[in-house]
Amino acid sequence: MTTVTTTDILRHPALLNAADGITLIEDGRRHEPKSVLLPYALYKKVREQIEDELYLMSNQKALGTEAYQEFLELEEVIEDLV
């Protein structure tokens, strides 16, 4: 996995074309992870899982913390049954 900062990307945009592996993009000042760049072939394999997690994250506030945790537990049980 390659790690680059946002400043590196501004200086060398070609870093975004690195399709040979996963690239972690960090904030240049705070050195906090901001984004992950995946090769498209890998994205096609994990797309559904990513979309499911984004859906859960967007609805986490609506569910409330307790209900969200309960939902995650139920989801694991259902996946095991299927």
N, C-alpha and C positions, 0 to 999 in steps of 0.2 A: 504494500500500500504506500502510495506517495502522498506526502503532505506538502501543500503549498499555501501561501497566504494570499489574501485578496490583493495585496500590493504586488506580489509576484505576478499575478494574473494580469494586472493593469500594465505591468512592464512587458510581459511576455504572454500575450493571448494564446499563443500556440500551445501552452500548457494544458488548455482545455481540450485539445485534440488527442491527448494521451489515451488511446483506446486499449492499451495492453493490460490495464489493471484498474484498481479502485483508487481514486484520488480524493483525499480529504482536504477540504478548503477551510482554512482557519481565518478568523478576523486578524488583520495585520497588527492591530494595537493590543488587543486583549489576549490574543493567542487562544481563543475559544473556537471550537468546531462550529462551523456555520452550515456547510453543505457537503454532500458526498456526490462524486461524479462516478457513475457506473458505466461499464461498457454495455452497449445496447443488447448484446446476446444475454448477458446476465440479467439485465432489466426485464427482458421478456419472461425470464423464469420466475422472478420475484415480484412482478408487477401486481398481481392480485393481492399478495400479502401486504405490499406497501399501500395499496388503495384501501384495504380493510383497516389498517392501522390509522391512516389519515382520517377515515370516516369515524373511527372510535375517538380519536383525539378531538375532532371537531364537535363531537357530541358529548364529550366528557363533562363539560360544564352543564349541559342540559340534564344529564343523568345524576349529577352530584357525585361526590367522591365515593360514598358507600355503595351506591347503586352501580357505579362504574366498576368497582372491584368485584362485586357480585356478578356482574355481567361477564367480566373476563373469566371468572371461575367457571361459569356455566358454559361459556364458549369452548373452553378446553375440554370439558366433559362431552359436549356435543361432537367436537372434532374427533375425540377418541371413539365414539360410537359409530361414526360414519366411516 
